[in-house]
Amino acid sequence: MAPTYDVIVLGLGGMGSAAAHHLAARGVRVLGLEKFGPVHNRGSSHGGSRVTRQSYFEDPAYVPLLLRSYELYERLERDTGREVATLCGGVMIGRPGSRTVAGSVLSARQWDLPHELLDAKEVRRRFPTLTPAEDEVALYEARAGLVRPENTVAAHVQLATQGGADLHFEEPATRWEALPGGAGVRVHTPENTYTAGHLVICPGAWAPGLLADLGVPFTIERQVMYWFEPRGGTGPYTPDHHPIYIWEDAAGVQIYGFPAIDGPGRGAKVAFFRKGTVCTPETIDRTVRDEEVAAMAGQLAPRLPTLPGTFLKAATCMYSNTPDEHFVITRHPAHTDAVTVACGFSGHGFKFVPVVGEILADLALTGDTPHPIELFDPRRLTAAAPA
């Protein structure tokens, strides 16, 4: 007979691995189930780097969660000895009224975050790798930077295991059900059937199937990450010279990029933000075509004088989008005693991984959390939402 657990976590990518760690650290019996191997590249938690920032143009409501996430990233590094965050500074560039700039300024001012406003000339002086147009400005945030998704997942898996969590990789959940009378949950896999008092579901791009009864119209989107070797090499692109950036053009198209963090000859990573195609985890096209590389190169050429340089490689990942691009983090409305969900991170969730893990542990064990998560209630997206 399969053992019974206090909590089962479905999905051990970014959010699920963090949840497993935080639950195990609180002394509960945790089972983690993952479709693929540890630290895999089939979902959304890979690609070497993700932007982190606090002057958050998406909504000022995210800032308290970011402040806590920064604290937890620092703790994660101390506790595991792994490098997970590099705060090299960041610039949010565009015209003054663009969402990227105006939204970042709003969050920075509302939460009194340290920041500077730079005109195009000052951006070019400080960061010769960047050439904004005369009508563009930037918000500079010294505590912006990058987090490493693979290292972060590996660190949370390490701590969860050390805390006593039972993590099963390459064992996908095929079905789950809440038991009658608030008696917990049952989860089926090809190998076994498990029961627990509570279930935490962190499905990533598999949300439409595993959480069909949530009533949220998720859209899964194929995204491409690119690495280019700058003309003249990566020396000017190291983290002590080159910041992370998000750059919005006059048409509202955003790109983002990173310092060269992998050493000489490995290039600098760049990507479009939300310029993907709809897919499913089963149908995603992992082949990146010449015309996609050319479109990325065309966006880089007027903005970074030594890019695109030489194209090195590309990789695909998936965004799990909600209609308003805000997250879903909640006790499941139809199974409030038994199931907690975290999904729909819409391409900007990874920087929140440690604090989401903490929130999920709170919700699973007590049904509430001191963190502000009102924005992430799925009822805002369903027909049952209050007027």
Salt bridges, closest charged atoms under 4 A:
ASP6 OD1 - ARG29 NH2 2.83
GLU34 OE2 - HIS40 NE2 3.17
GLU58 OE2 - ARG53 NH2 2.73
GLU71 OE1 - ARG68 NH1 2.88
GLU74 OE2 - ARG143 NH2 3.76
GLU83 OE2 - ARG148 NH2 3.27
GLU116 OE1 - ARG126 NH2 2.54
GLU122 OE2 - ARG125 NH2 2.74
GLU122 OE2 - ARG126 NE 2.89
GLU134 OE2 - ARG124 NH2 2.61
ASP135 OD2 - ARG95 NE 3.10
ASP166 OD1 - HIS168 NE2 3.09
GLU171 OE1 - HIS168 ND1 2.86
GLU177 OE1 - ARG175 NH1 2.61
GLU177 OE2 - ARG186 NH1 2.69
GLU177 OE2 - HIS188 NE2 3.44
ASP213 OD1 - HIS332 NE2 3.12
ASP213 OD2 - HIS335 NE2 3.34
ASP240 OD1 - HIS241 ND1 3.20
ASP285 OD2 - ARG289 NH1 2.51
GLU292 OE2 - ARG222 NH1 2.69
ASP324 OD2 - ARG380 NE 2.65
GLU325 OE1 - ARG99 NH1 3.87
GLU325 OE1 - ARG274 NE 3.28
GLU358 OE2 - ARG68 NH2 2.72
GLU358 OE1 - HIS371 NE2 2.83
ASP362 OD1 - ARG26 NH1 2.79
ASP377 OD2 - ARG379 NH2 2.57
